[in-house]
Amino acid sequence: MDTTQQIQFKLPADPSRFNPLLEQILADIDSSLSDSPHAINIRKKSRWIITELITNGYKHSGEAEIIIRIEFYPYGVHIIKEDTGSPLTLSLSDGEVLSWPIGHEHYNRVVNISHDPLNILNAHIEPDGDVCFIVREKQPTDHDATKVNEHFGLIIIASLCNSFKYRFDKDEGRNIFISIINFD
Amino acid sequence: MILDNKDQNGFTISTITVAEASVRNAEEFKQELFGLIDTGQKQIILNFEKVGYIDSSFLGSMVAGLKHAITKGAEIYLVCLKSDIYDLLTLIRMNKVFKIYNTPEEAIQSI
């Protein structure tokens, strides 16, 4: 489906200059959704998602340029982060390490990234090599806080989105994270 | 200092003094919280009244602090959370492991 509108931002190399840019991105989202009854909800989720994507970006992208693009569709909003830093590496809970680009033998696998008394974070490697991150509540809940994971970035994004994917563009060496928020 | 600490009826009320609780102050917060626990404070109320935003790094420090508190026999309570932050904690199910109250007084009365 065609976008109805898109806005794009290049991140400053200095992380301390990120906050003013975030406010500008959110203001532009507000402006683009000004007539929408979903504006407040989308803004709230967007702030967390963009912050987590960028925090992760600064940690893992090195000197690579980071682009944030917001695409607006009739059904929702896509928040996309692109960079040319090192491709994704996933350390799985069983000790296996997956690094992109991955071989076809891994396609169609569902792997566990982390699990604790509260949440299970899985990755579904799709038939085209894209990775879809999925959070599930642990049932029944174990209230032992000493076993709770201290890493929440992927869990926050995957919980706030209707879909959260990673794609590696081999031809251009680009990492692409796509989070989709539907107008519910 | 990230935490402004006051003693009240055997509780330490630690007000987080930053509006943005984020990767920029998460490590300092963790060190100060660990310090409180290591000096023997057993009932720590973390007051979020000034905090308008929280990120995953700060949440990680909160959980690290909670784990440390448990090993030392201390309790941590969260109070005065803005609704957005409460909603986030609920979304990622942190409300299952943290004791959350509306006000410091409510936390104190819960004992």
Interface residues (C-beta under 8 A of the other chain):
Chain A: N19 K44 R47 W48 T51 E52 T55 P117 L118 N119 E137 T141 H143 A145 T146 V148 N149 E150 H151 F152 G153 I155 I156 S159 L160
Chain B: E20 S22 V23 Y53 D55 S56 S57 L59 G60 V63 A64 L66 K67 I70 T71 D84 L88 L91 I92 R93 M94 K96 V97 F98
